[in-house]
Amino acid sequence: MSTRRTLLLTAAVAVPLALGGAGTAYAAHYQDRALPGSTVAGVDVTGMTRAELTAAVRQRAEALRVTVDADGTTRSVDPADVGYRVDVDATVDAVLAADHRTWSSYARSLVSHHDVAAVVTTDDAAVQRAVAGLVGEAGEKGRDAQVRLASSKKSFTVVPAVPGRTVDPASFQDVLERAARAMEPATAHVDLVERTPAVTTAEAEKAATAANAVVRTPVSISDGSEKHAASAARKASWVTVPTTSDGIGAPEVDAAKVRAWVDSVAADAERSPTTGLRYVDADGAVRRVVTEAVDGRTAKDTGALAEKVLAALGAHEKYAGKLGYTTVPATWEQRTVAPGAEHLAYPAAVGEKWIDVNLSRHTMTAYVGAKVVYGPVSMVNGASATPTVVGTFQVYLKNPLMTMRGANADGTDYETPDVPWTSFFHRGYALHGAPWRDSFGYAASHGCINLPVPVAKWVYDFATVGTTVTTHF
């Protein structure tokens, strides 16, 4: 080894040794302070504590302004207001970084310079708002192409793109970012450049074509007796065309809406079981069926059906599905016919109240089971032009005194006030008192069963709501 090289090596190791006790005191002094030669954006901060650094950086950041010159109009803005904010804490952390606290860093600080630029965070949304404002003020705002639902709600149309201009980032955003990092005032001379729409008319037309292909895809569901086809408007309501940062996306079908449609078709097709009502004699033989027992049904596997509809729409393939059902068995309410009532107009059960209206004989008779409890009494039923309804019904409404209105056979209206003791058994047909009549036993009414007033009162008290009324010839 040469003598010169030996001297250099000796000098290299002599610096830390020379620090000795003084070096230790030096390091201790700057342990939580900015080292000598430290600057923040060109301003000396040597020896400042964290609190002092924070106050100094914050003061400069809050005082910072940038002049924006747009088409001869100037304004002073705070960079933070347009998306470029000085992160005070991060900047201070950079000055007091741990990797600057080694023995060698303490030694180098005596003969070196350490400059830290301000740490700047960017709010892209605020930047874009500022850019949009400048473009709008310049009257250079363009428009991306859009896909919209047509006014008919049955298809998608395109709103063409309109060419425009935007702010050159180098003339505005780059200037603001450099100013914020240097924490020095600057002037941004805003230049506008041609802007290519994020969504072109061609891209929108392609997306609209794809969306309309979904709408034109026939999908239907059969409930076993009727086919339910989704209308164009309904399918269009399922489709959205998303716009993303990369442009316009492929049409999407809302799975939840498809499932809701399938479920609604299923709900309309479902039915609750109908409890049948029949009368049997003492031997169990059915003597009369009042109401047929009808099984109910509930739809099943609607989720799988909805998935098939979705798949068909996605593939633009016609789909015709069919609902499956689970049967809900019906039950019977069975009543035993009262002995002797098997051959009456109504095979009443033991103890059951009912009223027999014989339109041939013009009589009314009240029964409990097979036993006559009142009558027969003469009554007036409907005239040939306004006949009384025939069938088995139940009293559903009662009124002690009312005004009755209706239509005559010739179409003119009539009105009869103060009709007493009315018991309605079917629509506007009722048993009621007829104080205007002197005789009974013939057909002449508008369809109601006219009774002497005392008889009508007895019927009113006897026939509670639900009591059967049988009218027959």
C-alpha positions in Angstrom: 0.0 0.0 0.0 1.3 3.5 -0.9 1.8 6.1 1.8 -0.8 8.4 0.3 -3.5 5.7 0.4 -2.7 5.0 4.0 -3.2 8.6 4.9 -6.6 8.8 3.3 -7.9 5.8 5.1 -6.6 7.2 8.4 -8.5 10.4 7.7 -11.7 8.6 6.9 -11.9 6.9 10.3 -10.7 9.9 12.2 -13.9 12.0 11.8 -16.2 10.0 14.0 -13.4 9.4 16.5 -12.7 13.1 16.6 -16.3 13.8 17.6 -15.8 12.0 20.9 -17.7 13.5 23.8 -18.5 16.6 21.8 -20.1 14.5 19.1 -22.3 12.8 21.7 -23.5 16.2 23.0 -24.0 17.3 19.4 -26.2 14.3 18.6 -28.1 14.6 21.8 -28.9 18.3 21.1 -30.3 17.5 17.6 -32.0 14.3 18.5 -35.5 15.8 18.1 -34.6 18.9 16.1 -33.9 19.6 12.4 -30.2 19.0 11.7 -27.9 21.8 10.6 -28.3 22.3 6.8 -32.0 21.3 6.8 -34.3 23.3 4.7 -38.0 23.0 3.8 -38.7 24.1 0.3 -35.6 26.3 0.4 -36.2 27.8 3.9 -33.7 27.0 6.6 -35.2 25.2 9.6 -32.0 24.2 11.4 -32.5 23.4 15.1 -36.3 23.7 15.0 -38.3 21.3 17.2 -41.3 19.4 15.8 -43.7 21.9 17.2 -41.7 24.8 15.6 -41.4 23.0 12.3 -45.1 22.3 12.2 -46.0 25.9 12.9 -43.5 27.2 10.3 -44.7 24.8 7.6 -48.4 25.4 8.3 -47.9 29.1 8.2 -46.2 28.9 4.8 -48.9 26.5 3.4 -51.8 28.7 4.6 -50.2 31.8 3.1 -49.5 30.2 -0.3 -51.4 31.5 -3.2 -51.2 30.8 -7.0 -52.3 33.2 -9.7 -54.4 31.5 -12.4 -54.5 33.4 -15.7 -57.3 32.1 -17.9 -57.9 33.9 -21.2 -56.7 37.2 -19.7 -58.7 36.9 -16.5 -56.6 36.4 -13.4 -57.5 35.2 -9.9 -55.6 34.2 -6.8 -56.3 30.7 -5.5 -55.3 28.6 -2.5 -53.9 25.4 -4.0 -55.7 23.4 -1.4 -59.0 24.7 -2.7 -58.3 23.2 -6.1 -57.0 19.9 -5.0 -53.3 20.4 -3.9 -52.9 20.4 -0.2 -49.6 20.6 1.7 -49.5 17.7 4.2 -47.9 19.5 7.1 -47.4 16.5 9.4 -45.9 14.3 6.6 -43.5 17.2 5.6 -42.3 17.5 9.2 -41.9 13.8 9.4 -39.7 13.9 6.3 -37.4 16.5 8.0 -37.1 14.5 11.2 -36.9 11.1 9.5 -35.2 8.3 11.5 -32.8 7.5 8.8 -31.3 11.0 9.3 -30.4 10.2 12.9 -27.2 8.0 12.4 -23.7 9.0 13.5 -22.8 9.5 9.9 -25.8 11.8 9.3 -24.9 13.9 12.3 -21.3 14.2 10.9 -22.5 14.9 7.4 -24.9 17.6 8.7 -21.8 19.7 9.5 -20.7 19.9 5.9 -23.8 19.1 3.8 -27.3 20.5 2.9 -30.6 18.6 3.3 -33.6 20.1 1.5 -37.1 18.6 1.9 -39.8 19.6 -0.5 -43.3 19.9 0.9 -45.3 16.7 0.8 -48.4 17.3 -1.3 -51.7 15.3 -1.4 -53.9 15.5 -4.4 -57.7 15.5 -4.3 -58.6 14.3 -7.9 -62.2 15.2 -7.5 -61.4 18.8 -6.5 -58.9 19.1 -9.4 -61.5 17.9 -11.9 -64.1 20.4 -10.5 -61.6 23.2 -11.0 -60.8 22.0 -14.5 -64.5 21.8 -15.3 -65.0 25.3 -14.0 -62.3 26.7 -16.2 -63.6 24.9 -19.2 -67.1 26.1 -18.6 -66.0 29.7 -18.2 -64.2 29.4 -21.5 -67.3 28.1 -23.2 -65.4 25.0 -24.4 -67.3 22.3 -22.5 -67.9 19.2 -24.5 -70.1 16.2 -23.7 -69.6 12.5 -23.6 -72.0 10.3 -25.6 -74.7 8.9 -23.4 -77.1 5.9 -23.6 -80.6 6.8 -22.3 -84.0 5.1 -22.1 -86.2 6.4 -24.9 -89.4 8.4 -24.0 -91.4 5.3 -24.8 -89.5 3.4 -22.1 -89.3 0.5 -24.5 -85.8 0.9 -26.0 -82.5 2.7 -25.6 -81.3 5.7 -27.6 -78.0 7.6 -27.9 -77.2 11.2 -27.1 -74.2 11.9 -29.4 -70.9 13.1 -28.0 -70.1 16.8 -28.5 -66.4 17.7 -29.1 -64.9 20.1 -26.6 -61.6 21.2 -25.0 -60.0 20.7 -21.6 -57.3 22.3 -19.6 -53.7 21.4 -20.5 -52.4 19.7 -17.3 -48.9 21.2 -17.9 -50.3 24.7 -17.8 -52.4 24.3 -14.7 -52.1 21.1 -12.7 -48.4 20.8 -13.0 -47.9 24.4 -12.0 -50.1 24.1 -8.9 -48.4 20.9 -7.8 -44.9 22.4 -8.2 -46.0 25.6 -6.4 -47.4 23.5 -3.5 -44.2 21.4 -3.2 -42.0 24.5 -3.3 -44.5 26.5 -1.2 -43.7 29.4 -3.5 -46.2 31.7 -5.4 -46.5 30.9 -9.1 -48.6 31.8 -12.1 -50.5 29.2 -14.1 -51.2 30.5 -17.6 -54.1 28.2 -18.5 -54.1 26.7 -22.0 -56.9 24.6 -23.5 -56.3 21.6 -25.6 -58.6 19.4 -27.6 -60.5 16.9 -25.5 -61.4 13.4 -26.7 -64.7 12.4 -25.2 -64.4 9.6 -22.7 -67.4 8.0 -24.4 -67.6 8.4 -28.1 -70.8 8.3 -30.1 -69.7 5.0 -31.7 -69.1 3.4 -28.3 -72.5 4.6 -27.1 -74.2 3.2 -30.2 -72.5 -0.1 -29.6 -73.7 -0.2 -26.0 -77.3 0.9 -27.0 -77.4 -1.9 -29.6 -76.4 -4.4 -27.0 -79.0 -3.1 -24.5 -81.8 -3.2 -27.2 -80.8 -6.7 -28.0 -81.6 -7.6 -24.4 -85.0 -5.8 -24.6 -85.8 -7.6 -27.9 -85.1 -11.0 -26.4 -88.5 -12.8 -25.8 -88.9 -14.2 -22.3 -92.1 -15.7 -20.9 -93.4 -17.8 -18.1 -96.4 -20.1 -18.2 -98.4 -20.7 -15.1 -100.0 -23.8 -16.6 -103.0 -22.1 -18.1 -101.7 -18.7 -19.2 -98.4 -17.4 -20.7 -96.9 -14.3 -19.1 -94.5 -12.5 -21.4 -92.2 -9.7 -20.2 -93.0 -6.6 -22.1 -90.3 -4.5 -23.8 -90.9 -1.7 -21.2 -90.5 -4.2 -18.4 -87.3 -5.6 -19.8 -85.9 -2.1 -20.5 -86.5 -1.3 -16.8 -84.2 -4.2 -15.9 -81.3 -2.9 -18.0 -78.6 -0.4 -17.1 -75.7 0.8 -19.1 -72.9 1.7 -16.7 -70.4 4.5 -17.3 -67.0 3.9 -15.8 -63.6 5.7 -15.7 -62.7 3.6 -18.7 -65.7 4.7 -20.7 -69.0 3.0 -21.2 -69.6 -0.5 -20.0 -71.6 -3.5 -21.3 -75.3 -3.5 -20.5 -76.2 -5.1 -17.1 -79.4 -6.8 -16.2 -80.7 -6.3 -12.7 -81.0 -9.8 -11.2 -83.2 -8.6 -8.3 -85.7 -7.0 -10.7 -85.9 -10.2 -12.8 -86.5 -12.3 -9.6 -89.2 -9.8 -8.5 -91.0 -10.3 -11.9 -90.8 -14.1 -11.7 -92.0 -13.9 -8.1 -94.9 -11.6 -9.0 -96.1 -14.0 -11.8 -95.8 -16.9 -9.3 -97.8 -15.0 -6.6 -100.6 -14.3 -9.1 -100.7 -17.9 -10.1 -100.8 -19.3 -6.5 -104.0 -19.9 -4.8 -105.1 -20.9 -1.4 -107.1 -24.1 -1.0 -110.9 -23.6 -0.9 -112.7 -25.5 1.9 -115.6 -27.3 0.4 -119.0 -27.4 2.1 -121.3 -30.4 1.7 -124.3 -31.9 3.4 -124.5 -35.6 4.1 -127.4 -37.7 5.4 -127.2 -40.0 8.4 -125.7 -42.8 6.2 -122.9 -40.5 5.1 -124.2 -40.1 1.5 -123.7 -36.6 0.1 -127.0 -34.9 -0.4 -125.8 -31.5 -1.5 -122.6 -29.8 -2.3 -122.7 -26.1 -1.5 -119.1 -25.3 -2.2 -116.6 -27.4 -4.1 -113.3 -28.2 -2.4 -110.5 -26.9 -4.6 -106.9 -27.7 -4.0 -104.5 -24.8 -3.6 -101.0 -24.5 -5.0 -97.7 -22.7 -4.2 -95.0 -22.0 -6.8 -91.6 -23.7 -6.3 -88.1 -23.1 -7.7 -88.7 -19.5 -8.7 -85.1 -18.7 -8.0 -83.9 -21.2 -10.6 -86.5 -19.9 -13.0 -85.2 -16.4 -12.6 -81.6 -17.6 -13.2 -82.7 -19.1 -16.5 -84.4 -15.9 -17.5 -81.2 -14.0 -16.7 -79.1 -16.4 -18.7 -81.4 -16.2 -21.7 -81.3 -12.4 -21.7 -77.5 -12.4 -21.4 -77.2 -14.7 -24.4 -80.0 -13.0 -26.3 -81.8 -16.3 -26.6 -85.6 -16.8 -26.5 -86.8 -18.4 -23.3 -90.2 -19.9 -22.4 -90.3 -21.3 -18.8 -93.0 -22.9 -16.8 -93.8 -22.6 -13.2 -93.7 -25.6 -11.0 -96.1 -26.0 -8.1 -96.6 -27.8 -4.8 -100.2 -28.8 -4.2 -101.9 -27.7 -1.0 -104.8 -30.2 -0.5 -108.2 -28.8 0.2 -110.5 -29.9 3.0 -114.2 -30.4 3.4 -116.6 -28.9 5.9 -119.2 -31.6 6.3 -122.7 -31.1 7.8 -125.2 -33.8 8.6 -128.6 -33.1 7.1 -131.4 -32.8 9.7 -133.7 -35.8 9.5 -136.5 -34.9 7.2 -134.6 -32.2 5.4 -133.2 -34.5 2.7 -135.9 -33.6 0.2 -136.5 -29.9 1.1 -135.2 -27.1 -1.1 -132.2 -26.8 1.2 -130.8 -29.8 3.1 -130.2 -28.0 6.3 -128.1 -29.3 9.2 -129.6 -30.1 12.6 -130.4 -26.8 14.3 -129.5 -24.7 11.2 -131.8 -21.7 10.6 -132.8 -21.0 7.0 -135.5 -19.3 4.9 -137.4 -21.0 2.1 -138.8 -18.7 -0.7 -141.1 -20.6 -3.0 -141.5 -18.4 -6.1 -144.2 -20.7 -7.6 -146.4 -20.6 -4.5 -145.4 -17.0 -3.6 -144.7 -18.1 0.0 -142.0 -17.7 2.5 -141.3 -20.3 5.2 -138.7 -20.2 8.1 -137.1 -23.4 9.2 -134.7 -24.7 11.8 -133.3 -27.9 10.4 -136.3 -29.7 8.9 -138.8 -28.1 11.3 -141.0 -25.2 10.2 -140.8 -22.4 12.8 -142.8 -19.7 10.9 -145.1 -19.8 7.9 -145.7 -20.5 5.2 -146.8 -16.9 4.7 -147.8 -15.2 1.5 -145.4 -12.8 -0.1 -144.9 -10.8 -3.3 -141.9 -11.7 -5.4 -140.5 -10.2 -8.5 -142.6 -9.5 -11.5 -141.9 -11.2 -14.8 -140.0 -8.1 -16.1 -138.0 -7.8 -12.9 -137.8 -11.4 -11.5 -136.3 -12.5 -8.2 -132.9 -14.1 -8.4 -132.9 -17.9 -8.0 -130.4 -19.8 -5.9 -129.0 -20.3 -2.4 -127.6 -17.2 -0.6 -126.8 -15.8 2.8 -128.1 -12.7 4.6 -125.2 -10.2 4.4 -126.7 -6.9 5.4 -129.6 -5.7 7.6 -131.3 -2.3 8.0 -134.3 -1.5 10.2 -135.5 1.5 8.0 -134.2 2.8 4.7 -134.9 4.4 1.4 -134.7 2.0 -1.5 -133.8 3.1 -5.0 -133.6 1.2 -8.2 -134.7 1.0 -11.8 -138.1 0.1 -13.2 -138.5 -2.4 -16.1 -138.7 0.5 -18.5 -135.4 2.0 -17.3 -136.9 4.8 -15.3 -135.8 5.2 -11.7 -137.9 4.7 -8.6 -137.4 5.7 -5.0 -139.3 4.2 -2.0 -138.7 5.9 1.4 -139.1 4.3 4.8 -138.8 0.6 3.9 -138.8 -1.3 7.2 -137.0 -4.4 8.3 -134.7 -5.1 5.4 -132.6 -8.2 5.2 -130.4 -8.3 2.0 -129.4 -11.7 0.8 -127.9 -11.1 -2.7 -126.8 -7.7 -4.1 -129.9 -5.5 -4.1 -132.3 -8.4 -3.4 -133.8 -8.4 0.1 -136.7 -9.6 2.3 -138.5 -6.5 3.6 -141.7 -5.1 4.9 -144.1 -3.6 2.3 -146.6 -1.3 4.1 -147.9 0.0 0.8 -149.4 -3.4 -0.1 -152.9 -4.6 1.0 -152.5 -8.1 -0.2 -149.8 -10.7 -0.9 -149.4 -14.0 -2.8 -148.4 -12.9 -6.3 -145.5 -11.6 -8.4 -145.3 -7.8 -8.8 -142.1 -6.5 -7.1 -138.9 -5.1 -8.5 -137.3 -8.4 -7.4 -137.3 -8.2 -3.6 -139.4 -10.4 -1.4 -142.2 -8.1 -0.1 -143.7 -9.2 3.2 -146.3 -7.9 5.6 -144.5 -5.6 8.1 -145.0 -7.8 11.1 -143.6 -10.8 9.2 -140.6 -8.7 7.9 -139.9 -7.8 11.6 -140.0 -11.4 12.6 -137.6 -12.4 9.8 -135.3 -9.5 10.7 -135.0 -10.7 14.2 -134.7 -14.4 13.2 -132.3 -14.2 10.3 -128.9 -13.1 11.5 -126.1 -12.2 9.1 -125.1 -15.5 7.4 -128.5 -17.2 7.6 -129.2 -19.1 4.4 -132.0 -17.9 2.0 -133.1 -20.3 -0.7 -135.2 -19.0 -3.6 -136.7 -21.6 -6.0 -139.7 -22.4 -8.2 
